[in-house]
């Protein structure tokens, strides 16, 4: 798990397989994220793609931890604020089995986790070894615009 700000995106271009992170970060830096409509954007086929999302955050208790087997997420807050949770995958107890089509497993609330408050321009990187809980309210429930970049790791 990595938590950082937009000004430091270039530090992460050389992570992972080939130039997939570099392509994802270049896409973030080259697009006017605030004006992009909600949609899925292919950057490098299904190896790197972006999902622009808009939603209302929910109370922490209503959200679930999740993991992905095949993709790393870069979750970039464009507008608004939210809390993203982190827990080690090995510490999580499965609630819903792995869904291969969606590449997602959901988990029970762990005994120990970290809650990271993210505001506009903050991003978190969650690897397949990281459990994460997105879309949780930072105080009152509020609207958020976020880009989730999916980077294939296998």
C-alpha positions in Angstrom: 0.0 0.0 0.0 1.2 3.5 -0.9 -0.4 6.8 0.1 0.9 9.9 -1.6 0.0 13.1 -3.5 -0.3 14.0 -7.2 3.0 16.0 -7.1 4.8 12.7 -6.5 3.2 10.5 -9.1 6.5 10.3 -11.1 8.1 8.4 -8.3 6.0 5.3 -9.1 6.5 5.1 -12.9 8.9 2.2 -12.6 6.9 -0.2 -10.5 5.5 -3.5 -11.7 5.7 -5.2 -15.1 7.2 -3.4 -18.0 5.9 0.1 -18.5 2.3 -0.4 -17.2 2.7 2.0 -14.2 4.3 4.6 -16.5 1.4 4.4 -18.9 -1.1 4.7 -16.0 0.6 7.7 -14.4 1.1 9.4 -17.8 -2.7 9.0 -18.4 -3.4 10.6 -15.0 -1.1 13.5 -15.7 -2.2 14.1 -19.3 -6.0 14.2 -18.8 -8.2 16.8 -17.3 -9.6 14.4 -14.7 -12.2 16.8 -13.4 -13.9 17.1 -16.8 -13.8 13.4 -17.7 -17.2 11.7 -17.8 -17.9 8.6 -15.8 -16.7 5.7 -18.0 -14.1 3.1 -18.4 -11.1 4.1 -20.5 -8.7 1.6 -22.0 -5.1 2.8 -21.8 -3.3 -0.4 -22.8 -6.1 -2.8 -23.5 -7.0 -4.8 -20.3 -3.4 -4.5 -19.0 -4.0 -0.9 -18.0 -7.4 0.9 -17.8 -9.1 3.6 -15.9 -12.5 3.8 -14.4 -13.8 7.3 -13.7 -16.4 7.1 -10.9 -18.7 9.4 -9.1 -20.6 8.4 -6.0 -21.7 9.3 -2.5 -19.5 8.0 0.3 -21.0 5.7 2.9 -20.4 5.2 6.6 -17.3 3.0 7.4 -19.6 0.2 8.7 -21.4 -0.1 5.4 -18.3 -0.7 3.4 -16.3 -3.9 3.0 -12.7 -4.8 2.6 -11.8 -6.2 -0.8 -8.8 -7.6 -2.7 -8.0 -8.3 -6.3 -5.9 -11.2 -7.5 -4.8 -9.9 -10.9 -4.8 -6.1 -10.7 -3.2 -3.4 -8.7 -5.4 -0.3 -8.1 -4.3 3.3 -8.1 -7.2 5.1 -6.5 -6.9 8.8 -7.2 -9.3 11.3 -5.6 -10.3 14.0 -8.1 -12.9 15.8 -6.1 -14.2 15.5 -2.6 -12.9 13.5 0.3 -13.1 9.9 1.5 -11.5 7.4 3.9 -9.8 4.4 2.3 -9.1 1.5 4.6 -6.0 -0.8 4.4 -5.4 -4.2 6.0 -3.0 -7.0 5.1 -4.6 -9.6 3.0 -3.4 -12.4 5.2 -5.2 -10.9 8.1 -8.6 -10.9 6.4 -11.4 -13.5 6.7 -13.3 -14.1 3.5 -17.0 -13.0 3.5 -17.7 -13.6 -0.2 -15.6 -16.0 -2.3 -13.5 -14.8 -5.2 -15.4 -13.6 -8.3 -13.2 -14.3 -11.2 -15.1 -12.2 -13.7 -14.8 -9.1 -11.4 -11.4 -10.1 -9.9 -12.7 -9.4 -6.4 -13.0 -11.0 -3.0 -14.9 -9.4 -0.1 -14.0 -9.8 3.5 -15.3 -9.4 7.1 -14.1 -6.4 9.1 -10.6 -7.3 10.4 -9.4 -6.8 14.0 -6.8 -4.4 12.8 -6.8 -2.0 9.9 -5.7 1.5 9.0 -8.0 4.3 7.9 -6.4 6.9 5.5 -8.2 10.2 4.9 -7.8 11.2 1.3 -8.6 14.6 -0.3 -8.4 16.0 -3.8 -5.1 15.1 -5.4 -4.3 12.2 -3.0 -3.9 8.7 -4.2 -3.4 5.2 -2.8 -1.9 2.2 -4.5 -3.2 -1.2 -3.5 -1.3 -4.3 -4.6 -2.9 -7.8 -4.8 -1.4 -8.4 -1.3 -3.3 -5.5 0.1 -6.9 -5.5 1.4 -8.6 -2.2 0.9 -11.9 -0.6 1.8 -13.0 2.2 -0.6 -15.8 4.8 -0.6 -16.0 5.3 3.2 -17.1 8.7 4.5 -14.6 11.2 5.9 -17.0 12.7 8.5 -20.4 13.3 6.8 -21.3 11.3 3.6 -20.4 13.4 0.6 -19.9 13.2 -3.2 -16.6 12.0 -4.6 -15.2 11.9 -8.1 -12.4 9.3 -8.3 -10.3 7.6 -10.9 -9.4 3.9 -10.3 -6.6 2.8 -12.5 -6.3 -1.0 -12.9 -2.8 -2.4 -13.7 -2.6 -6.1 -14.5 0.0 -7.8 -12.4 -0.1 -11.4 -13.9 
